[in-house]
Amino acid sequence: MTAATGPSPTQTDRGHATLIYNANAGGSGHCTPEDLVGVLHGLGFKPVCRATTSEDELQEALATAQGPVFVAGGDGTVRAVALQLAGRPDVVLGIVPMGTANNVARTLGIQGSPLDILASYGTAQVQPFDLGRVTAPWGQDVFLEACGCGAFADVLAEYDPESGKSPLRAVQALTTALTSFDPPPLSLTVDGQTAPPTAFALLEVMNTRATGPRLRLATHADPSDGQLDVVRIDAGGREGLLAYLAALARDEFDALSSVESSRAAVVDIPYSGQAFHIDAEVRPPMPSVTGVVRVEAWPGALQVLVPEQGEG
């Protein structure tokens, strides 16, 4: 990933900053909003802490945000804030991961305790962060991590993370589905090139390296390269349950013989009513509807702060 040239806003402008805090995040017990505000004061900011409980409140909080916006929470909170800031080059996003998976932060190499990460933003650099745009029969969507159809989307449609998150249970459900999923053939069009019809047990268009319960399906994804990673599993040559579990554990998913991965700016997926997911949200099946799901990279939709290597 290539950082933008020039100093970070946090190096030249120690003015206003906004802190969005999710008290329900998995790591929220490790620090309080007061702790985080204290760190921002120590960096020279004048922070405003906003604990939002609805999309309307979040939109109101960010509409007049000045300076960097720091979001302390999990991937769901990061997504909600990012969608409000998308396309606003004047606002920089700083992520303080406090969730279970933290897929976005991990892709950026941001790991550690919330207070240490926040402190590291004092010398962070700004870099672009792409998003994905989706135009489909159900409407339009934007994603940070991934969208797709096949086994994972079907499992997600049945699996309700809000009823009790279990990464192990989710991985087991996915790998079990991969061994028995019977998908119809699809003719993908990738950057204008249409491929022969193929049945895919899994079809994911990735922006980050992982999605869902830390499923690292795109080992080398780079959300600042202006492209998306298209990951698919050929249903006809799929491996067994243990092979997928072992590959995920070794972070070598794309090395499996049944897995094909490539990068593209635009992907067209034939739609015949199948379930899709947009990050952790499900777009339910519409069996009587046909059409095309177009997925496009939105280069540099966000500006994000990334601590220097090893600081977070």
N, C-alpha and C positions, 0 to 999 in steps of 0.2 A: 504494500500500500504506500502511496506517495503522499506525504504531507504537503499542504499548501505552503508556498514560500512566504516569508515574512513572519513577524512575531504573532503569537496568540493574542486575542483580545484580553485574556487574563494577564498578559505581561504588560500591556500598555494602558488598559482602561480598568481601573479598580473601582468602578462605579456601581451601578445598580446590578442586581442579579435576582433571579427568581428561583425558588426551590419548590418543586412539586414533590410531595411526600405521600407515599401510600402506606398507611399504618397497618394494612392487612398483608403486606408482603412477607414472604417467608423469613427474611433476615431482619425484619423491623425490630425484633427484640434485642438486637445487638447494639442499637443506638437509638436515640430519640431525635425528634426534629430540632430540639434545643442544641443537641450535640453537633448536628450538621450545620446549623446556623452559626454556632461558635467557630467552627472551622472556617466557614466563609468569611466571618468577621476577621479571623486571623490572617486571611489572604488579602484583606483590604477591601472586601466588597461591602455593599450595603444591601444585604439580602432581604427579600420578602418571602416568607414561607406560606405556601398555600396548600392546604389539605382539601382536595376536591372529592366530591362524592357522586358527581354526575357529569355527563358530557357537556351540559350547558355551563356548569360551574367551571369546568376546565377551559372551555372556549373563552369564557369571560376573563379568566385569570391570565390567559396567554395573549389575548387580543392586544393588550397594551404593555406586554412584557418588554423590559429594557435590559440590555446586556445579556450575558449568558443565561440559559435556562438549564438548571440542574434537576434531573428527575431521579428520585430515590425510590426504587420499586423493582418489580419483576418485569418480564417481557410484555405483559399486558399493559402495564402502566407506561412503559417506554413506547409501546405502539400508539396508545391513546395520545400521548404528548407529541410524538413524531408526526402523526397525521395532521395535527393542528399547525405544526411548524413547517410542513412540507411546502417547498416553493418559496420560502422566505429567506433569502440570502443574508438578510440583516441580523438573523438570530442564530446563535450557536448553541448546540445541545451538548450537555455533559451528562453522561450516564453514571449513576451510582447503583450498581446491581445489588438488589436485595431480594431476589426471587429464588425460585427453585432451579430453573434451567439456565436463565441468563444467557440465552443464545446470542443475542445481539452483542452484549458486552464481551463475551468470550471470543467472538469472531474478531473483535477489535483488540483483543489481548488485554482487556481490562478485568483484572481479578484481584482479590484481596479483601480486606475489611473495608466497610463503607467509609469510615473516617480517614483511613490511609489513602483510599482512592480519591476522595474529595480533596485531600491535601495535595495530592500529586497534580491536580489540575492547575496549580500555581505556575507550572512551567510546561503545560501541555501545548500541543500543536493542533491546528485546525486542519481537517481533511474532509473531502466530500464523501457523502454516503448516499449511494443509489437507493431507489425504491423500485418496486414493480407495480405496473399498472395493469389492470384486468378489465377488459370489455367483454361481457358475456350476456347470454340470454336473460339472466336474472338482474343485470344492471352493471354498474361499474364498481370496482374495488381498487384498493391500494394495499400492498403488503410490504413488510420489512424483511421477513424471514423467507417465506416460501408460499407457493400455492400449488395445488395439484389434485390429481384424481387417482383412483386405484385403491390398493389395499389400505394405505394410511388414511386416506380420506374416509373410506368406509368404516375403518376402525374408530376414527375420531367421531364419526357420526353416532356410533354406538357408545363411545366412551365419554363420560361426562367428568372432566377434570374437577369441576366445582363440587362434585360429591365426594371428593377425597383424592388428592393427587398422589399417584404412584408411578414414578418413572419405570420401575421394574415391571409392573403390571401392564403398562402401555407398550413396552418393548416386547413383552411376551405376546401380547395381543397382535401386534404388528407382524412379528415373525410367524406366528401361527397362521395369520391371514395370508401371508405370502405363499405358504405351502398349499393353500386350498382355493385361492381366489381364481375365478374363471372369467376374465375380462374379454370384451369384444375387441377385434382388431381396430386399430386407429391409424390413420395416415397423417402423421405429423408434418407440418410445414415449418421448417426452421430456417429463419433468415431467407425466406423465399424459395427454399428447396424442399419439395415434397418427397417424403420417404414412402416406400412400399408399406401397405397395411401390416401392422404388427400388434400382437396382443401384449400389453404391458401389465405386469402384475403391480408395478409401481411406476408412477409418472409424477415427478416433482420438478418444478421450476424454482430454483433456489437463488436467494440473494445472499444469505449468510451460510455459514458452514453447517449449521445444525438447525433443526426445527423441532417443535413438539417437546417431548421429554428428553432433550439433549441428544436427538438422533443426528449424528454427524454423517449425513448422506453426501455432502459435497465437501470433501476434505480440503480442497484448495480454493474454495469460493472467496472472491475478493469484492466486497460491496463498494469499492471505489473505482472499479475498472470499466464501468459503463455497460456491462454485460451481465447476463444471468446464466446460471449453470443449469443445464437440462439433464436431469438424472432419470434414467429409466431402467427397469428390470424386464428383460424378455421373459414372458410367462412360459414360453416353451422350453427355456433352458435354465429355469430357476433352480437354485440349490436348496439344500435342506435347511431346517431350522437352525441347527448348530453352526452351519457355515455363516449365516447372516449374523447370528449372535457374536461369533468369534470375530468377524470382520468389523462389526461396530465397536467391539471392545478394543481392537487393535488400531482403530481409526484407519482402516484400509478398505472401507466399503466399496470404493470405486475400483478396487483391484479384482473383485470377483468377476468370473467369466460371464455371468448373466447380466452384469451391470455395464451400461454405456453412459458416458458423461461427456458433454460438450458444452461450449459456451455460445450464446446467441443474444442478439438484441431484441428479436421478435420471434415469438412462437405461436402458431395457430394450432389449437387442439379441437378436433371434431367433437361436438357435443350431442349426445343422444339421451340426455336426461340423467346422467350419472352424478353422484355426489362429488362435490369439490370442497376443499378447505382453503381458506385465506388466513394464513398464520394459524391461530388456534380457533378461528371461527369456521363454522360449517355452513356451506350452501347446500341445503338438502336436495335430494333427487327430484327432478321434474320429468317423470317418465314420458309424458306426451310431447315434450319440447325437443326440437332439434336446432342445430345451428353451429356456431364456432365460438370458442373461447380464445380471445387474443390476449397474449401476455407480452408486455413490452417493458424494457428497462427504462427507468426514468433517471438518467444520469445526474448525479449531484443534486438530488432533490433536497437533501439536508446538508448542513454543515455541522460536523461533530468534533468535540474535543477528544484527543487521544493522548494520554500521558506518555512521557518518554519511556523507552523500553526498560522494563523492570521496576518502574516506579509504583505501578498499581498493585 
